Amino acid sequence: MEHGEQTIRVAVAGATGYTGAELIRYLSRHPKAQIVAASSESMAGQELEQVFPGRGEKLRGLQLVSLEELLCVAADAVFLCLPHGQSAEVGARLAGEGKKVIDLSADFRLPDPALYRQWYGIDHPCPEWLGAACYGLSEFYRDQIRRAQIVANPGCYPTAALLALVPLVRARLIEANTVVIDAKSGLSGAGKTPKPHLHFAEANENVAPYSPGRMHRHVPEIDWYLTLAAGRKVQVIFVPHLIPMDRGILETIYVHLTSGTKPEDVLHCWRAAYAQEPFVRVLEHGLPATKRVAWTNVCELGLAWSEGGVAVLVSAIDNLGKGASGQAVQNLNILFGLEEGLGLV
């Protein structure tokens, strides 16, 4: 959809969580986006300028509203930062009205409703809309995103993993079924709702794995899109950890190279895949680090080590940037035919 010089009217449902607040940060500086509504059930009625100070004139005169009020506002695109289950119902309603939907929940990421039920414990509220949704990994689904009514923004861990692995499995440079992903995430990845293990006294100076192996809800998402890229069934081993920093994801990925593949083939493949991509940086020297990608929509990729047919890959993103709200704005730009870096650089 080409939008020319016209302003895009955008709304953010669930604006006061971490991903919603990050969207407000990006959209408030986006030259083509006009924020027309933002919702928060707990803070409805408060002025956006007070809740998000220092974000400029775009927030002036706007108040946080309830979700039902937001749904009645005239908007071209709506970002959904809502819990799974609720997001699908709201997204289907908005899409049915002809609005573009960018969903930051997991509700439209898995095209198979049976898989959704297996991992989320409920029947998908609107399975009839799964076919209208497009997976929003911007670098690989750009053409489909342009035509989509609903964009399923990828999860943070899958974004870092898939950007590293999709080019390599497509080129058959790695054995797709021996992939082990060790992931470290800042605490904002666990959400804003208070939880005992996120209290300062518990989280500070502590690193702990959770949902290891094949227990995390992002596992089927990684499997699904690697399977599509590989053309054969893929199952990864995935071990996430929470670490005491605000934001950022670093994934160390252990792979076996296919016969005849050399370490330099990995770098060449990445360079070829991302030569024209402004938000993926392939490092020739040094290794990815979370500080360099913090507050950005950039993914850094690096080859850490390779010997005897085994390679260690590293991928770094900001979980709230490329892992959530930054990529959502990139997808907004794609949807409306804009330059992808608007509002992001």
N, C-alpha and C positions, 0 to 999 in steps of 0.2 A: 504494500500500500504506500504510494507516494503521497507525502503530505505537504510538499512544497514549502512555502513560507508561512503556512498557517500554524498557529500555536496548537499544541496538543494538550487537551484538558485531561489531567491525570488525578486519580484518587488513590489513597493508601488506606487499606483496611487493616487495622492492627498496627497503628503508627507508633505506639510507644514501647513496643518490644525492641530488642536490639536490631533486628533486620529492618523493622519499620522505621526506626530512628535513623538508620543508615540511609535508607531510601530518601527520607526527608533531606538529609545532608546533600545527597547527590542531586536530587530534583530541584532543590532551592538554587542551585547554580547552573541548571540546565537551560540553555538559551532558547529552547523551543518548547519547554514544558511549563504549563501553568497548573499549579496545585489547586484543585477546586474543592477538595474535601479530604479529611483525614479522620479516621475513627479510633476511638478508645472507649471501651465500656466503663473502665474505672476512672477515666479522666475527662469524660464528656463535659463540655461547657467551658473548659479552660482554653485560654488563648494560646494558639500555636507559638506565637512569639515568646511567651513566657515558658512554655514547655521546652522549646528548642531555641534558646537565645543565641543571637549572633548569626542567624541563618539568612538574614537579609530581608528585603522588602516583599519578597514573594509570599511570606507568611502573614503579612500585615492584614489585620481585619478578619482572619480566619479563626474559628474555634473548632476544637475537637468535637466530633459528633458521635452519636451511636451508630452502630453498623446499619440499622434499618434506615436511619436518616441518610447515610452515605449512599445506600442503594438507590435512593430517589434522586440523586444529583446527576445532572447531565455531564457525562464524562466520555472521552474517547477510549481511555484505557484505565483499568483498575488493577493495582497491585494487591495481592492477597497475602497477608502475613498472619494467617489464622491457623488454628489447630487442624490436624487432619480430620476428615469427616465433615466438619463445618465448612472447610474451604471448598470442597467439591460441590456442596449444595449451593453456596453463594456463587461460585464460578459458573456453574451451569445456568443459574438464573441470569447472570450478567451476560453470558455468551448468547443466551436465547434472546436477549434484547439487542444484540448486535454490537456489544461492547467488546473490545479486546481485553483479554484477561491474562495477566502474568502471575502465576500461582507459585509462591515460594514455599508452600507446604509440599508434602509428598503425594498428594491425592491424585495427580495425573501423571506421575513419573513412570509407573508400572502399567503397561498397556493391558495386562492380564488381570481381570478382577479376582480370579481365584488366588493369584499370587498376592494381591493386595490383602485379601482376607487372611491368608496364611500369616502375613507379617504384621498386620495392623489390628487383627482380631475382630474386625467388623466387616460386613458386606459393604462394597463400594456404594455410596449413596446415589451415584449417577453414572452407572456403567455405560449408558448410551452415549455419553459425552467423551469417553476415552478415545474414540476414533477421531474426534475433532481436535484432540490435544497433540502438540508437538513437543518433543523433548528439547529443552532450551540450552543445550551445550553449543554455544554460539558458533564456535569455529568449525563444527562438523554438521550442523543442521540449519545453516543459514537460509538455504533456499526454502526448506519446509517452514521455517519460522515466519518468513515473509508472507506465507499464505495462511497461517494458522489463526484460529479464533481463540484458542487457549494455548499458552506457552507454559509448559511444566518446567519451572526453573530447577536445575539440578541441585542435588544435595552438595554440601561443602566437601565432604570426604570424596564422593564420586568425582567431583570436578577435578580435584588434584590428581586422582588416580587415572581417570580416563584421558586427560590431556597428555599424561606421560605414556600411557599404554596403547591407546587406539591406533596411532600411526604404526606402532611396532607390530601389533597383531595383524593389522591389515597387510603389512609387508611380509608377514610370516618370518620375522626376525627373532621372535621369542616363542618359547613353548607356552601356549596360552593356559595350560592347566597346572602349571607349577608356580604360579605367581603368589608371593607372600607380601602383604602390605603392612608395614609398621607405621602407624599414624599418631602424630602428637597434635593436640588441639588446645588453643587457649580456652579459658573458661567461658567466654561469651558464647562458644559453640553449644553449651549446655542450656542456653536460654536464660531469660531474666527472672523466671519464677524462682523464689528462694527454695533451696534444697539443703538438707543438712551437710552433704559432702561438699557443697560449694561455699560454705561459711569460711571466712578468712582463716580461722584457726585450724580448719581441716584441710583446706586446699593449699595454703601457703607452704612452700618448701616441701611439696609432696607431688610425686608423679605416680599415677596408678592406672593400670589397664582396666577396661570395662568391656563387657559384651565381646569377649575375644573369640577368635576362630571364625565361626559362621553364625554368630548370634546377633550382630548389629543389623538394624533395619536398612542400612545403606548397602549391605551385601547383595541383596537381589537386584538393586539398581546397577551396581558395578557389573555383576554377572550378566545382566540382560544386555547392556550396551556393549560390553566386550564380546559377547556371543554374536551380536549383530555384526560387529566389526570383523570378527574372526571367521564368521561363516560356519562355526561349529560350537558346540556347548563348552562354556567356560565357567569354572567355579574357582574363586579366589579364596585365599585365607587372609583374613583381615583382623588386625589387632589395634584398636584405637586406645589412646591414652589421653587423659586430661592433665595439663601441666599449668603451673601457676603463672600464667601471663594472660593479658586481656584478650588478645586476638592473634590469629595466625594459625596456619596448619603447615606442618612439615611431614611429608610422607617419604619414608625410605622403603624402596620397593625392590625385592629380590627376585630375579628372573633367571631362567636358563635360556641361553641363546640356542637357536636352531643350528643344525650342522652347517658349517661353512660360514656362519655369521661372525664377523669381526667387530670388536668394540667400536671402531670408527664408523661402522655401518649404522649403529644406533644414532650417533650424532648426525650423520648425513641424513638419515630418515627424518629426524626431528627438524633439521634445518630446512629440508624440502617441504615438510608439512606446514611449517610456521613462518616461512620466509616473508609472507605478506600479512602476517597476523600481528597487529599492534600490541596485543595483550598477552602474548606468549613469548618469553625471552629464553632462548637456548644459550646456556653459558659455555663458552669455549675454555674459560679458565675459572678456577674457583668453583664453589658449590652453592646451591640455593640456600637462602636464609630468610627467616620470617621478617626480620627488621627491614629488609630491602623492599618487601612487597606490602608492608603494613600500610593501611589507608589507601590502597590502590586496587585496581582491577587487573593486576598483572599476575601471571603465573610464571615462575622461574623453573626451568628444567636443567638437570645436570647429570652427567655420568660420573659416579663416585669412584668406581673400581670395577675391573673385570679381569678374570683369570680362570682358565680351565673351563670355559663355556658358561660361567656364571657371571652375572653383572648386577651391580647395585646402582639403582636409579634414585634420584632425589627430585621431589616436586614440592614447591612452596607456594602457598597462596595466603591471602587474607581471608579468613572464613566469612567475614562480613562483606568483603569486597567481591573478588572473583567467585568466592564460595557462596554468595547470596545476592546482596543488593546491587553490587556493581554489575554483575552479570545480568541481573534483571533489567537494569537501565540499558545495558548493551543490547538486550533483546528488544526493549522498547524502540531503540533507534533502528534496529533491523526491521521491526514490524511496520514502521512508518517511513521507511526509505531514507533515513537520515544517516549522516556520517557516524560511524559506530563510536567514535570517541567523544561525542557531544556529552557534556556533563560529567565526563570521566577523567579528562586530562586538562 
